[in-house]
Amino acid sequence: MTNKLVKSIGLFIDGGYYAKVDEQLYETSGMHLDINKLIHYIRSTVADLCNTEKSYSQVIESHYFRGRFRASEANVKKLLFAERRFEDSLIENDVIFHYKHLREIDGNIIEKGIDVWYALEAYELATIRQFNYVVLITGDADHEMLIKKLKALHINVILLTGDFGEKSATSRLLRDEATLHIDLGEKFQQQPEMVEKLCRK
């Protein structure tokens, strides 16, 4: 019997991690992740888990967190167009973006406060919105406690990762703690047709 109750989903994207996954995916396949296709995949996955139709599985809120350069620095590094084009795809899919400025010190790029902001926002919104599922796109071991806290609220936590190489490797602590871990790297190897379904050139 099909479950007719709407399942609400909160999606939280660690932009730094997402960029690493996308970069390594492009290096191996010449393709980029497509935000729209990814959201539909998440909805379908939750619908299958809940034995319901996709129309009853809805991403209620989506949030993207990233450190970025100031406009003058991004212009010098020729990043402005690529950043704006990606932001267009976020806007088109109702993804709310959260930015903090990056700093470059002695050639090292420093990102401060993003991980904490990501965790606090995910926990606060999950508490207020009472999502049935929270999907985290991240590989950072620091978010292990976030997953534990969300599960304590009786929220199912799906960890969506893309292990395409060393740069995008996922912490084992996260994988073990999540209610469900989906690794796109593994999925693409097992089902090559999924690359076309979730990516764009």
Backbone as a printed PyTorch tensor [residue, N CA C, xyz], in Angstrom:
tensor([[[  0.8480,  -1.2020,   0.0000],
         [  0.0000,   0.0000,   0.0000],
         [  0.8830,   1.2510,   0.0000]],

        [[  0.5830,   2.2020,  -0.8850],
         [  1.3920,   3.4090,  -1.0050],
         [  1.1400,   4.3650,   0.1540]],

        [[  2.2260,   4.8830,   0.7180],
         [  2.1410,   5.8650,   1.8050],
         [  1.8040,   7.2340,   1.2090]],

        [[  0.6650,   7.7920,   1.6130],
         [  0.2130,   9.0580,   1.0220],
         [  0.5810,  10.2860,   1.8500]],

        [[  1.3280,  10.1060,   2.9430],
         [  1.7530,  11.2440,   3.7410],
         [  2.9590,  11.9220,   3.0900]],

        [[  2.9310,  13.2300,   2.9870],
         [  4.0450,  13.9720,   2.3980],
         [  5.2710,  13.8600,   3.3050]],

        [[  6.4130,  13.5370,   2.7050],
         [  7.6780,  13.4770,   3.4240],
         [  8.4690,  14.7420,   3.1220]],

        [[  8.7690,  15.5060,   4.1630],
         [  9.4810,  16.7670,   3.9720],
         [ 10.9890,  16.5420,   4.1000]],

        [[ 11.7300,  17.2020,   3.2240],
         [ 13.1800,  17.0110,   3.1520],
         [ 13.8830,  18.3570,   3.2680]],

        [[ 14.9080,  18.4080,   4.0770],
         [ 15.7870,  19.5660,   4.1350],
         [ 17.1320,  19.1860,   3.5310]],

        [[ 17.6260,  19.9870,   2.6110],
         [ 18.8940,  19.7060,   1.9260],
         [ 19.9200,  20.7600,   2.3120]],

        [[ 21.1010,  20.3030,   2.7310],
         [ 22.1710,  21.2020,   3.1570],
         [ 23.4630,  20.8090,   2.4370]],

        [[ 23.9940,  21.7590,   1.6730],
         [ 25.1530,  21.4940,   0.8090],
         [ 26.3790,  22.2250,   1.3230]],

        [[ 27.4060,  21.4730,   1.6160],
         [ 28.7170,  22.0220,   1.9530],
         [ 29.3880,  22.3960,   0.6270]],

        [[ 29.4060,  23.7000,   0.3170],
         [ 29.8600,  24.1600,  -0.9960],
         [ 31.3050,  23.8180,  -1.3100]],

        [[ 32.1830,  23.8750,  -0.2910],
         [ 33.5770,  23.5240,  -0.5180],
         [ 33.7190,  22.0720,  -0.9230]],

        [[ 32.9930,  21.2050,  -0.2310],
         [ 33.0270,  19.7770,  -0.5580],
         [ 32.3980,  19.5270,  -1.9270]],

        [[ 31.2570,  20.1660,  -2.1840],
         [ 30.5750,  20.0000,  -3.4700],
         [ 31.5010,  20.3730,  -4.6300]],

        [[ 32.2500,  21.4610,  -4.4530],
         [ 33.1680,  21.9140,  -5.5060],
         [ 34.2640,  20.8860,  -5.7680]],

        [[ 34.7740,  20.2550,  -4.7130],
         [ 35.8080,  19.2260,  -4.8760],
         [ 35.2630,  18.0050,  -5.6170]],

        [[ 34.0550,  17.6050,  -5.2390],
         [ 33.4190,  16.4710,  -5.9110],
         [ 33.2230,  16.7840,  -7.3900]],

        [[ 32.6900,  17.9850,  -7.6630],
         [ 32.4100,  18.3790,  -9.0380],
         [ 33.6980,  18.4590,  -9.8650]],

        [[ 34.7500,  18.9830,  -9.2630],
         [ 36.0320,  19.0920,  -9.9520],
         [ 36.5870,  17.7180, -10.3180]],

        [[ 36.5330,  16.7930,  -9.3630],
         [ 37.0760,  15.4620,  -9.6340],
         [ 36.1860,  14.6750, -10.5820]],

        [[ 34.8910,  14.8960, -10.5150],
         [ 33.9750,  14.2630, -11.4660],
         [ 34.2790,  14.7360, -12.8800]],

        [[ 34.5110,  16.0430, -13.0300],
         [ 34.8190,  16.5940, -14.3480],
         [ 36.1320,  16.0260, -14.8870]],

        [[ 37.1070,  15.8650, -14.0070],
         [ 38.4000,  15.3020, -14.4250],
         [ 38.2690,  13.8650, -14.9240]],

        [[ 37.3480,  13.1040, -14.3270],
         [ 37.2090,  11.6900, -14.6910],
         [ 36.1930,  11.4330, -15.8020]],

        [[ 35.1980,  12.3370, -15.9300],
         [ 34.1240,  12.0570, -16.8930],
         [ 33.8200,  13.1950, -17.8650]],

        [[ 34.3670,  14.3930, -17.5980],
         [ 34.0360,  15.5430, -18.4320],
         [ 32.6380,  16.0770, -18.1680]],

        [[ 32.0390,  15.6870, -17.0320],
         [ 30.6780,  16.0980, -16.6910],
         [ 30.6670,  16.8620, -15.3620]],

        [[ 29.6420,  17.6960, -15.1910],
         [ 29.4290,  18.4200, -13.9420],
         [ 28.1370,  17.9380, -13.2970]],

        [[ 28.0950,  17.9550, -11.9640],
         [ 26.8440,  17.6570, -11.2790],
         [ 25.7970,  18.7050, -11.6410]],

        [[ 24.5590,  18.2840, -11.7450],
         [ 23.4520,  19.1760, -12.0670],
         [ 22.5480,  19.2810, -10.8410]],

        [[ 22.4420,  20.4780, -10.2800],
         [ 21.6730,  20.6800,  -9.0470],
         [ 20.2190,  20.2260,  -9.1980]],

        [[ 19.5920,  20.5820, -10.2940],
         [ 18.1950,  20.2190, -10.5170],
         [ 18.0200,  18.7030, -10.5380]],

        [[ 18.8780,  18.0260, -11.2730],
         [ 18.7920,  16.5650, -11.3630],
         [ 19.0750,  15.9190, -10.0120]],

        [[ 19.9850,  16.5180,  -9.2580],
         [ 20.3400,  15.9950,  -7.9370],
         [ 19.1450,  16.0730,  -6.9780]],

        [[ 18.4370,  17.1960,  -7.0360],
         [ 17.2710,  17.3630,  -6.1760],
         [ 16.1800,  16.3430,  -6.5320]],

        [[ 15.9780,  16.1150,  -7.8170],
         [ 14.9810,  15.1150,  -8.2330],
         [ 15.3960,  13.7090,  -7.8010]],

        [[ 16.6990,  13.4410,  -7.8590],
         [ 17.2080,  12.1440,  -7.4120],
         [ 16.9580,  11.9540,  -5.9170]],

        [[ 17.1770,  13.0000,  -5.1440],
         [ 16.9310,  12.9420,  -3.6960],
         [ 15.4490,  12.6700,  -3.4220]],

        [[ 14.5830,  13.3660,  -4.1230],
         [ 13.1410,  13.1550,  -3.9410],
         [ 12.7480,  11.7140,  -4.2760]],

        [[ 13.2920,  11.1950,  -5.3660],
         [ 12.9790,   9.8150,  -5.7730],
         [ 13.4950,   8.8090,  -4.7580]],

        [[ 14.6910,   9.0710,  -4.2180],
         [ 15.2840,   8.1660,  -3.2300],
         [ 14.4340,   8.1000,  -1.9740]],

        [[ 14.0080,   9.2670,  -1.4740],
         [ 13.1680,   9.2950,  -0.2730],
         [ 11.8110,   8.6430,  -0.5520]],

        [[ 11.2680,   8.8830,  -1.7210],
         [  9.9820,   8.2650,  -2.0840],
         [ 10.0950,   6.7430,  -2.0660]],

        [[ 11.1870,   6.2180,  -2.6050],
         [ 11.4030,   4.7600,  -2.6040],
         [ 11.5420,   4.2350,  -1.1730]],

        [[ 12.2730,   4.9690,  -0.3420],
         [ 12.4650,   4.5470,   1.0480],
         [ 11.1410,   4.5050,   1.8120]],

        [[ 10.2500,   5.4230,   1.4620],
         [  8.9830,   5.5540,   2.1880],
         [  7.8160,   4.8500,   1.4930]],

        [[  8.1210,   4.1540,   0.3970],
         [  7.0770,   3.4630,  -0.3620],
         [  5.9410,   4.4110,  -0.7420]],

        [[  6.3510,   5.5410,  -1.3440],
         [  5.3570,   6.5180,  -1.7590],
         [  5.6960,   7.0310,  -3.1580]],

        [[  4.8180,   7.8390,  -3.7030],
         [  5.0620,   8.4320,  -5.0100],
         [  5.9710,   9.6530,  -4.8560]],

        [[  6.6820,   9.9730,  -5.9120],
         [  7.6240,  11.0880,  -5.8580],
         [  6.9210,  12.4020,  -5.5050]],

        [[  5.6810,  12.5540,  -5.9030],
         [  4.9480,  13.7950,  -5.6170],
         [  4.7180,  13.9960,  -4.1210]],

        [[  4.8270,  12.9190,  -3.3510],
         [  4.6710,  13.0140,  -1.8970],
         [  6.0090,  13.1780,  -1.1810]],

        [[  7.0590,  13.3090,  -1.9470],
         [  8.4040,  13.5010,  -1.3990],
         [  8.9060,  14.8650,  -1.8580]],

        [[  8.9920,  15.8240,  -0.9240],
         [  9.2650,  17.2010,  -1.3130],
         [ 10.4660,  17.7850,  -0.5630]],

        [[ 11.3840,  18.3990,  -1.3270],
         [ 12.4750,  19.1590,  -0.7090],
         [ 11.8890,  20.5080,  -0.3190]],

        [[ 11.6910,  20.7020,   0.9730],
         [ 11.0360,  21.9060,   1.4840],
         [ 11.9950,  23.0900,   1.4890]],

        [[ 13.2400,  22.8230,   1.8800],
         [ 14.2580,  23.8780,   1.9130],
         [ 15.5950,  23.3130,   1.4760]],

        [[ 16.3540,  24.1380,   0.7360],
         [ 17.7050,  23.7720,   0.3070],
         [ 18.6400,  24.9270,   0.6270]],

        [[ 19.7950,  24.6080,   1.1980],
         [ 20.7570,  25.6310,   1.6090],
         [ 22.1650,  25.2440,   1.1610]],

        [[ 22.8950,  26.2460,   0.6910],
         [ 24.2570,  26.0470,   0.1760],
         [ 25.2000,  26.9850,   0.9290]],

        [[ 26.2880,  26.4370,   1.4640],
         [ 27.2380,  27.2090,   2.2770],
         [ 28.6190,  27.1620,   1.6340]],

        [[ 29.2330,  28.3650,   1.5040],
         [ 30.5420,  28.3840,   0.8470],
         [ 31.3090,  29.6530,   1.2180]],

        [[ 32.6010,  29.5380,   1.3200],
         [ 33.4540,  30.7080,   1.4040],
         [ 33.7700,  31.1770,  -0.0070]],

        [[ 33.8300,  32.4970,  -0.2160],
         [ 34.1740,  32.9710,  -1.5610],
         [ 34.9790,  34.2620,  -1.4710]],

        [[ 35.7180,  34.5260,  -2.5440],
         [ 36.5540,  35.7210,  -2.6020],
         [ 35.6990,  36.9630,  -2.7790]],

        [[ 36.2300,  38.1070,  -2.3390],
         [ 35.5940,  39.3830,  -2.6480],
         [ 35.6150,  39.5860,  -4.1620]],

        [[ 34.7310,  40.4430,  -4.6600],
         [ 34.5720,  40.6220,  -6.1060],
         [ 35.8870,  40.9790,  -6.7980]],

        [[ 36.6690,  41.8760,  -6.1990],
         [ 37.9230,  42.3020,  -6.8240],
         [ 38.9050,  41.1340,  -6.9570]],

        [[ 38.9850,  40.3020,  -5.9020],
         [ 39.8770,  39.1510,  -5.9490],
         [ 39.3770,  38.1030,  -6.9350]],

        [[ 38.0710,  37.8610,  -6.9250],
         [ 37.4890,  36.8800,  -7.8450],
         [ 37.6890,  37.3150,  -9.2920]],

        [[ 37.6280,  38.6220,  -9.5340],
         [ 37.8280,  39.1320, -10.8840],
         [ 39.2590,  38.8880, -11.3550]],

        [[ 40.2190,  39.1500, -10.4740],
         [ 41.6310,  38.9050, -10.8040],
         [ 41.8540,  37.4240, -11.1000]],

        [[ 41.2000,  36.5530, -10.3450],
         [ 41.3730,  35.1100, -10.5110],
         [ 40.4740,  34.5360, -11.6200]],

        [[ 39.7340,  35.4340, -12.2890],
         [ 38.8310,  35.0350, -13.3750],
         [ 37.7820,  33.9980, -12.9140]],

        [[ 37.2110,  34.2590, -11.7450],
         [ 36.2140,  33.3490, -11.1830],
         [ 34.7870,  33.8880, -11.2400]],

        [[ 34.6410,  35.1720, -11.5400],
         [ 33.3290,  35.8000, -11.4170],
         [ 32.2580,  35.1440, -12.2890]],

        [[ 32.5740,  34.8860, -13.5470],
         [ 31.5650,  34.3160, -14.4530],
         [ 31.1270,  32.9330, -13.9930]],

        [[ 32.1110,  32.0930, -13.6430],
         [ 31.7870,  30.7270, -13.2090],
         [ 30.9450,  30.7470, -11.9370]],

        [[ 31.2910,  31.6450, -11.0050],
         [ 30.5300,  31.7420,  -9.7600],
         [ 29.1010,  32.2100, -10.0320]],

        [[ 28.9680,  33.2100, -10.8900],
         [ 27.6330,  33.7470, -11.2010],
         [ 26.7700,  32.7070, -11.9210]],

        [[ 27.3730,  31.9670, -12.8290],
         [ 26.6240,  30.9290, -13.5540],
         [ 26.1350,  29.8450, -12.5940]],

        [[ 26.9900,  29.4600, -11.6400],
         [ 26.5870,  28.4530, -10.6670],
         [ 25.4880,  28.9940,  -9.7570]],

        [[ 25.6200,  30.2710,  -9.3560],
         [ 24.5840,  30.8790,  -8.5300],
         [ 23.2450,  30.9180,  -9.2630]],

        [[ 23.2780,  31.1260, -10.5760],
         [ 22.0480,  31.0980, -11.3690],
         [ 21.3440,  29.7480, -11.2110]],

        [[ 22.1260,  28.6570, -11.2310],
         [ 21.5280,  27.3240, -11.0980],
         [ 20.9550,  27.1300,  -9.6980]],

        [[ 21.5950,  27.7190,  -8.6810],
         [ 21.0480,  27.6400,  -7.3220],
         [ 19.7300,  28.3950,  -7.2310]],

        [[ 19.7060,  29.6130,  -7.7870],
         [ 18.4910,  30.4340,  -7.7520],
         [ 17.3440,  29.7410,  -8.4830]],

        [[ 17.6380,  29.1730,  -9.6400],
         [ 16.6070,  28.5050, -10.4380],
         [ 15.9880,  27.3250,  -9.6990]],

        [[ 16.7310,  26.7690,  -8.7300],
         [ 16.2300,  25.6180,  -7.9820],
         [ 15.8840,  25.9670,  -6.5340]],

        [[ 15.7050,  27.2730,  -6.2770],
         [ 15.2770,  27.7630,  -4.9590],
         [ 16.2260,  27.3590,  -3.8320]],

        [[ 17.5100,  27.2820,  -4.1560],
         [ 18.5130,  26.9790,  -3.1400],
         [ 19.0030,  28.3000,  -2.5420]],

        [[ 18.9370,  28.3970,  -1.2420],
         [ 19.3760,  29.6150,  -0.5440],
         [ 20.8770,  29.5200,  -0.3100]],

        [[ 21.6330,  30.5420,  -0.7460],
         [ 23.0750,  30.4430,  -0.5270],
         [ 23.5410,  31.3370,   0.6050]],

        [[ 24.5360,  30.8410,   1.3160],
         [ 25.1220,  31.5040,   2.4790],
         [ 26.6270,  31.6080,   2.2490]],

        [[ 27.1460,  32.8370,   2.2370],
         [ 28.5650,  33.0340,   1.9410],
         [ 29.2810,  33.7700,   3.0670]],

        [[ 30.5470,  33.4390,   3.2310],
         [ 31.4680,  34.2290,   4.0350],
         [ 32.7110,  34.4630,   3.1840]],

        [[ 33.3810,  35.5900,   3.4120],
         [ 34.5500,  35.9020,   2.6000],
         [ 35.7410,  35.0050,   2.9290]],

        [[ 36.4100,  34.5790,   1.8850],
         [ 37.6700,  33.8550,   2.0270],
         [ 38.7980,  34.8560,   2.2080]],

        [[ 39.8560,  34.4030,   2.8580],
         [ 41.0640,  35.2220,   2.9650],
         [ 42.2480,  34.4050,   2.4590]],

        [[ 43.1760,  35.1050,   1.8410],
         [ 44.3890,  34.4380,   1.3650],
         [ 45.5790,  34.9940,   2.1400]],

        [[ 46.2440,  34.1260,   2.8900],
         [ 47.3900,  34.5290,   3.7070],
         [ 48.5980,  33.6790,   3.3320]],

        [[ 49.6380,  34.3610,   2.8400],
         [ 50.8680,  33.6650,   2.4190],
         [ 50.5810,  32.5360,   1.4300]],

        [[ 49.6590,  32.8060,   0.5180],
         [ 49.3490,  31.8120,  -0.5140],
         [ 48.3580,  30.7470,  -0.0760]],

        [[ 47.9720,  30.7470,   1.2050],
         [ 46.9980,  29.7760,   1.7140],
         [ 45.6190,  30.4100,   1.8020]],

        [[ 44.6310,  29.7140,   1.2860],
         [ 43.2560,  30.2170,   1.3230],
         [ 42.6100,  29.7810,   2.6360]],

        [[ 42.1340,  30.7560,   3.4080],
         [ 41.5720,  30.4890,   4.7270],
         [ 40.0530,  30.6710,   4.6920]],

        [[ 39.3440,  29.6450,   5.1600],
         [ 37.8880,  29.7040,   5.2500],
         [ 37.5090,  29.5790,   6.7220]],

        [[ 36.8940,  30.5930,   7.2730],
         [ 36.5760,  30.6190,   8.7010],
         [ 35.0680,  30.6100,   8.9450]],

        [[ 34.6170,  29.7330,   9.8050],
         [ 33.2440,  29.7840,  10.2990],
         [ 32.1840,  29.1000,   9.4710]],

        [[ 32.5160,  28.6470,   8.2590],
         [ 31.4920,  28.0670,   7.3890],
         [ 30.9480,  26.7550,   7.9560]],

        [[ 31.8300,  25.8850,   8.4180],
         [ 31.3860,  24.5810,   8.9270],
         [ 30.4680,  24.7300,  10.1400]],

        [[ 30.8100,  25.6810,  11.0150],
         [ 29.9750,  25.9120,  12.1960],
         [ 28.6170,  26.4650,  11.7750]],

        [[ 28.6220,  27.4100,  10.8600],
         [ 27.3790,  28.0010,  10.3450],
         [ 26.5000,  26.9230,   9.7120]],

        [[ 27.1150,  26.0700,   8.9060],
         [ 26.4250,  24.9590,   8.2450],
         [ 25.7110,  24.0810,   9.2770]],

        [[ 26.4470,  23.6690,  10.3060],
         [ 25.8880,  22.7700,  11.3190],
         [ 24.7740,  23.4430,  12.1230]],

        [[ 25.0040,  24.6930,  12.5350],
         [ 24.0010,  25.4010,  13.3300],
         [ 22.7140,  25.6220,  12.5370]],

        [[ 22.8670,  26.0150,  11.2850],
         [ 21.6850,  26.2820,  10.4450],
         [ 20.9040,  24.9950,  10.1870]],

        [[ 21.6270,  23.9120,   9.8940],
         [ 20.9660,  22.6300,   9.6310],
         [ 20.1940,  22.1680,  10.8620]],

        [[ 20.8140,  22.2720,  12.0370],
         [ 20.1550,  21.8120,  13.2640],
         [ 18.9570,  22.6950,  13.6120]],

        [[ 19.1600,  24.0120,  13.5210],
         [ 18.0710,  24.9380,  13.8660],
         [ 16.8700,  24.7580,  12.9420]],

        [[ 17.1230,  24.6930,  11.6390],
         [ 16.0120,  24.5650,  10.6940],
         [ 15.3250,  23.2060,  10.8080]],

        [[ 16.1180,  22.1640,  11.0820],
         [ 15.5210,  20.8420,  11.2660],
         [ 14.5920,  20.8400,  12.4760]],

        [[ 14.9780,  21.5600,  13.5080],
         [ 14.1590,  21.6560,  14.7220],
         [ 12.8710,  22.4320,  14.4410]],

        [[ 13.0020,  23.5440,  13.7430],
         [ 11.8360,  24.4070,  13.4710],
         [ 10.8970,  23.7860,  12.4430]],

        [[ 11.4670,  23.2960,  11.3480],
         [ 10.6530,  22.7820,  10.2310],
         [ 10.1910,  21.3400,  10.4540]],

        [[ 10.8590,  20.6330,  11.3490],
         [ 10.5270,  19.2300,  11.6310],
         [ 10.5450,  18.3690,  10.3670]],

        [[ 11.6690,  18.4440,   9.6610],
         [ 11.8390,  17.6300,   8.4650],
         [ 11.7340,  16.1440,   8.8100]],

        [[ 11.2090,  15.3630,   7.8850],
         [ 11.2650,  13.9090,   8.0340],
         [ 12.6550,  13.3800,   7.6770]],

        [[ 13.2700,  14.0390,   6.6960],
         [ 14.6120,  13.6560,   6.2550],
         [ 15.4730,  14.9070,   6.1220]],

        [[ 16.7230,  14.7750,   6.5220],
         [ 17.7170,  15.8000,   6.2300],
         [ 18.7890,  15.1480,   5.3670]],

        [[ 19.0830,  15.7810,   4.2420],
         [ 20.1310,  15.2960,   3.3500],
         [ 21.3270,  16.2250,   3.4800]],

        [[ 22.4640,  15.6570,   3.8350],
         [ 23.6990,  16.4200,   3.9740],
         [ 24.6440,  16.0500,   2.8410]],

        [[ 25.0820,  17.0510,   2.0810],
         [ 26.1250,  16.8340,   1.0850],
         [ 27.4070,  17.4000,   1.6770]],

        [[ 28.1900,  16.5220,   2.2450],
         [ 29.4390,  16.9100,   2.9070],
         [ 30.2870,  15.6680,   3.1340]],

        [[ 31.5650,  15.8740,   3.3660],
         [ 32.4460,  14.7560,   3.6840],
         [ 33.2470,  15.0160,   4.9340]],

        [[ 32.9080,  16.1020,   5.6190],
         [ 33.6940,  16.5940,   6.7490],
         [ 33.3700,  15.8350,   8.0330]],

        [[ 34.4040,  15.2500,   8.6500],
         [ 34.2280,  14.4920,   9.8930],
         [ 33.6670,  15.3510,  11.0140]],

        [[ 33.8620,  16.6710,  10.9390],
         [ 33.3610,  17.5660,  11.9880],
         [ 31.8380,  17.5330,  12.1070]],

        [[ 31.1640,  17.0300,  11.0750],
         [ 29.7040,  17.0110,  11.1030],
         [ 29.1280,  15.7250,  11.6860]],

        [[ 29.9910,  14.8920,  12.2480],
         [ 29.5090,  13.6660,  12.8900],
         [ 28.5070,  13.9920,  14.0000]],

        [[ 28.8240,  15.0060,  14.8190],
         [ 27.9280,  15.3570,  15.9280],
         [ 26.6110,  15.9530,  15.4260]],

        [[ 26.6660,  16.6520,  14.3080],
         [ 25.4330,  17.1720,  13.7130],
         [ 24.4900,  16.0140,  13.3900]],

        [[ 25.0230,  14.9710,  12.7730],
         [ 24.1940,  13.8130,  12.4270],
         [ 23.6130,  13.1730,  13.6810]],

        [[ 24.4320,  13.0300,  14.7230],
         [ 23.9380,  12.4480,  15.9770],
         [ 22.8050,  13.2820,  16.5680]],

        [[ 22.9810,  14.5990,  16.5400],
         [ 21.9530,  15.4920,  17.0920],
         [ 20.6600,  15.4180,  16.2860]],

        [[ 20.7790,  15.3470,  14.9680],
         [ 19.5860,  15.2530,  14.1220],
         [ 18.8530,  13.9320,  14.3610]],

        [[ 19.6140,  12.8590,  14.5110],
         [ 18.9930,  11.5630,  14.7720],
         [ 18.3110,  11.5490,  16.1390]],

        [[ 18.8560,  12.3010,  17.0860],
         [ 18.2210,  12.4030,  18.4090],
         [ 16.8540,  13.0720,  18.3150]],

        [[ 16.6590,  13.8740,  17.2520],
         [ 15.3550,  14.5010,  17.0030],
         [ 14.4310,  13.5740,  16.2060]],

        [[ 14.8810,  12.3240,  15.9980],
         [ 14.1370,  11.3190,  15.2270],
         [ 14.0060,  11.7190,  13.7540]],

        [[ 15.0490,  12.3710,  13.2570],
         [ 15.1030,  12.7480,  11.8430],
         [ 16.0480,  11.7890,  11.1260]],

        [[ 15.5990,  11.2570,  10.0160],
         [ 16.4520,  10.3940,   9.2020],
         [ 17.4810,  11.2580,   8.4820]],

        [[ 18.7390,  10.8540,   8.5330],
         [ 19.8100,  11.6400,   7.9170],
         [ 20.4390,  10.8530,   6.7710]],

        [[ 20.3080,  11.4030,   5.5660],
         [ 20.9510,  10.8060,   4.3920],
         [ 22.2230,  11.5850,   4.0990]],

        [[ 23.3280,  10.8890,   4.0530],
         [ 24.6110,  11.4920,   3.6970],
         [ 24.8630,  11.2020,   2.2240]],

        [[ 24.9140,  12.2560,   1.4200],
         [ 25.1280,  12.1110,  -0.0160],
         [ 26.5290,  12.6030,  -0.3540]],

        [[ 27.3750,  11.7020,  -0.8270],
         [ 28.7690,  12.0470,  -1.0920],
         [ 29.1600,  11.6510,  -2.5100]],

        [[ 30.3570,  12.0570,  -2.8840],
         [ 30.8810,  11.7040,  -4.1970],
         [ 32.3690,  11.3980,  -4.0860]],

        [[ 32.6850,  10.1850,  -3.7360],
         [ 34.0920,   9.8050,  -3.5670],
         [ 34.7050,   9.4550,  -4.9220]],

        [[ 35.1770,  10.4990,  -5.6080],
         [ 35.7940,  10.2960,  -6.9180],
         [ 37.3190,  10.3710,  -6.8420]],

        [[ 37.8550,  10.5800,  -5.6640],
         [ 39.3050,  10.6910,  -5.5060],
         [ 39.6450,  11.1620,  -4.1110]],

        [[ 40.9270,  11.3410,  -3.8650],
         [ 41.3990,  11.6820,  -2.5210],
         [ 40.8150,  12.9970,  -2.0080]],

        [[ 40.6760,  14.0000,  -2.9030],
         [ 40.1820,  15.3140,  -2.4760],
         [ 38.7550,  15.2680,  -1.9630]],

        [[ 37.9590,  14.3490,  -2.4880],
         [ 36.5490,  14.2860,  -2.1000],
         [ 36.2480,  13.0790,  -1.2190]],

        [[ 37.2670,  12.5060,  -0.5880],
         [ 37.0680,  11.3490,   0.2850],
         [ 36.1760,  11.7200,   1.4700]],

        [[ 35.3370,  10.7880,   1.8620],
         [ 34.3840,  11.0250,   2.9410],
         [ 34.8690,  10.3910,   4.2440]],

        [[ 34.6950,  11.1010,   5.3360],
         [ 35.0600,  10.5850,   6.6480],
         [ 34.2610,   9.3190,   6.9660]],

        [[ 34.9510,   8.2980,   7.4440],
         [ 34.2700,   7.0600,   7.8170],
         [ 33.2960,   7.2990,   8.9700]],

        [[ 33.6430,   8.2210,   9.8790],
         [ 32.7570,   8.5420,  10.9960],
         [ 31.3960,   9.0010,  10.4930]],

        [[ 31.4050,   9.8200,   9.4550],
         [ 30.1410,  10.2930,   8.8770],
         [ 29.3720,   9.1490,   8.2420]],

        [[ 30.0690,   8.3610,   7.4510],
         [ 29.4100,   7.2470,   6.7470],
         [ 28.7240,   6.3100,   7.7360]],

        [[ 29.4190,   6.0060,   8.8350],
         [ 28.8770,   5.0620,   9.8060],
         [ 27.7190,   5.6500,  10.6070]],

        [[ 27.7210,   6.9530,  10.7940],
         [ 26.7150,   7.5900,  11.6470],
         [ 25.4000,   7.8600,  10.9200]],

        [[ 25.4610,   8.0950,   9.6190],
         [ 24.2630,   8.4600,   8.8510],
         [ 23.2480,   7.3230,   8.8220]],

        [[ 21.9700,   7.6940,   8.7330],
         [ 20.9160,   6.6960,   8.5750],
         [ 21.1160,   5.9410,   7.2680]],

        [[ 21.4790,   6.6820,   6.2330],
         [ 21.7620,   6.0900,   4.9250],
         [ 22.8860,   6.8750,   4.2800]],

        [[ 23.8710,   6.1740,   3.7390],
         [ 24.9660,   6.8240,   3.0190],
         [ 24.8750,   6.4430,   1.5450]],

        [[ 24.8180,   7.4510,   0.6830],
         [ 24.8140,   7.2380,  -0.7670],
         [ 26.0790,   7.8510,  -1.3300]],

        [[ 26.9220,   7.0280,  -1.9210],
         [ 28.1620,   7.4990,  -2.5390],
         [ 27.9810,   7.5030,  -4.0480]],

        [[ 27.9350,   8.6850,  -4.6470],
         [ 27.7440,   8.7790,  -6.1000],
         [ 28.9000,   8.1570,  -6.8690]],

        [[ 30.1100,   8.2190,  -6.2950],
         [ 31.2550,   7.5790,  -6.9500],
         [ 31.0110,   6.0990,  -7.1460]],

        [[ 30.5080,   5.4600,  -6.1140],
         [ 30.1980,   4.0320,  -6.1740],
         [ 29.0170,   3.7720,  -7.0990]],

        [[ 27.9900,   4.6120,  -7.0010],
         [ 26.8020,   4.4550,  -7.8530],
         [ 27.1620,   4.5570,  -9.3280]],

        [[ 28.0090,   5.5360,  -9.6670],
         [ 28.3690,   5.7450, -11.0660],
         [ 29.1840,   4.5760, -11.6170]],

        [[ 29.9790,   3.9580, -10.7530],
         [ 30.7390,   2.7820, -11.1820],
         [ 29.8160,   1.5980, -11.4380]],

        [[ 28.8590,   1.4110, -10.5550],
         [ 27.9390,   0.2770, -10.6750],
         [ 26.8920,   0.4920, -11.7650]],

        [[ 26.4690,   1.7580, -11.9250],
         [ 25.4320,   2.0820, -12.9090],
         [ 25.8760,   3.2930, -13.7420]],

        [[ 26.7160,   3.0820, -14.7390],
         [ 27.2530,   4.1990, -15.5370],
         [ 26.1840,   5.1060, -16.1460]],

        [[ 24.9840,   4.5650, -16.3630],
         [ 23.9020,   5.3680, -16.9510],
         [ 23.4640,   6.4930, -16.0120]],

        [[ 23.7840,   6.3650, -14.7350],
         [ 23.3990,   7.3910, -13.7640],
         [ 24.1650,   8.7100, -13.9590]],

        [[ 25.3180,   8.6290, -14.6000],
         [ 26.0950,   9.8440, -14.8630],
         [ 25.2630,  10.8190, -15.6930]],

        [[ 24.6380,  10.3050, -16.7430],
         [ 23.7900,  11.1260, -17.6110],
         [ 22.5650,  11.6580, -16.8550]],

        [[ 22.0470,  10.8420, -15.9210],
         [ 20.8380,  11.2230, -15.1940],
         [ 21.0770,  12.3250, -14.1710]],

        [[ 22.3160,  12.4190, -13.6560],
         [ 22.5840,  13.3680, -12.5890],
         [ 23.5510,  14.4820, -12.9770]],

        [[ 24.0760,  14.4260, -14.2040],
         [ 25.1290,  15.3740, -14.5920],
         [ 24.8060,  16.0980, -15.8840]],

        [[ 25.6050,  17.1200, -16.1670],
         [ 25.5280,  17.8740, -17.4100],
         [ 26.9270,  18.1290, -17.9280]],

        [[ 27.0340,  18.4440, -19.2010],
         [ 28.3480,  18.7490, -19.7910],
         [ 28.7290,  20.1810, -19.5380]]])
